[in-house]
């Protein structure tokens, strides 16, 4: 089933129903996981999440069957499958029983099931460079033994990306597994970033030209013929046109041309698309190389044709810095860790956010100092004009209608000692670890009573952790506001 017109079974309505049902299942799974742990990544057909270490994973049930004496049930999987059964079972499923008479039997059918994978050692998620946005379908997952279980969305998986970024990513992910604290982990990954930044800042002084060509070149394939692109502009189109200049038009007649290029510093001020230089020119004869480099760089007096003087090193530093920001520096800042790679600056929005958060002299907003409440007023019992205000009323005043008097605001003083102490205790409860409040958890035990004691304790712990998560989210919203 698909929405393509030439599909074997084309049905836009069925495709919409399937996508809508899948989205609802994943949404409800996320809402359920949020009550227990924390969802990390939502896919169209699954959900990545982190659960407490004490949350039950598998239950082993003993049976009387000789062939299968034990049955293992995944508790998270069963929990999600019950949710699917209750909300997405088709109670009108009809099955043909008698083809001759076209008799059908109606029964309930549900073929949607969750399967639990893992647990895994770590999941690395990059951050977006733009404020308030998140990157979808980009993550790296590692097994307990440190091997890579799944990698999705990064440049290392794509063809034609900058080789420098690929090599950096292939080495930086493994560095996330080193260290026992956040500071140690980010210190480990910062060493990888600093190594490649040193290579760029030193202009690859200790690297052979062959390795440098491989490191900073990009390879893009053109899906169509060059003439089909018309007036479009891109680095691969510029590379193809320049290949045709010194290799001949026959090189770009067919589709699928592979364009390997580097970005030059000259002509200064020109767009990146006009500064793409084919890598093949550096393997050409010296006279040909000098002629075309002077032409493309728009420098007729150029004498130094070393690739290190031609390259736009700032461009490559910016490209590597962008990858470092997404994988290292921005996630570190969002986890309250000092910038582990100081040469890569934070984006302006994040820098401003950190300054506001760490400013000890920050002046609070007036809305943070006062709470808006309804005006409390009370009517006065004043006597009419010309009468005595104190003592017994005059006989002649009985039966007279007293003029209304405006209410005046009354200042009241409340005793807030008990309320403040309760609030302080609640705030303390939401900030300290659950072990200090509830103590150490009891053993799971073997009897039903011991299991119920264990379950009651962990229910209290999960409720406390849920309140702590809500309090943290509230604090983040207030800080962001």
Buried (B, 14 or more C-beta within 10 A) or exposed (E): EEEEEEEEEEEEEEBEEEEEEBEEBBEBBEEBBBEBBEBBBBEEEEBBBBBBEEEBBEEEEEEEEEEEEEEEEBBBBEBBBEBBEEEBBEEEBEEEEEEEEEEEEEEEEBEEEBEBEBEBBBBBBBBBBEEEEEBEEBBBBBBEEEEEBEBEBBBBEEEBBBBBBBBBBBBBBBBBBEBEEBBEBBBBBBBBBBEBBEBBEEBBEEBEEEEBBBBBBBBBEBEEBBEEBEEEEBBBBBBBBBBBBBBEEEBBEEEEBEBBBBBBBBEEEEEBBBBBBBBBBBEBEEEEBBBBBBBBBEBEEBEEBEBBBBBBBEBBBEBBBEBBBBBBBBBBBEEEBEBBBEBBEBBEEBEEBBEEEEEEEEEEEEEEEEEEEEEEEEEEEEBBEEEEEEEEEEEEEEEEEEEEEEEEEEEEEEEEEEEEEEEEEEEEBBEEEBEEEEEEBBEEEEEEEEBEBBEEBBEEBBEBBEEBBEBEEEEEEEEEE
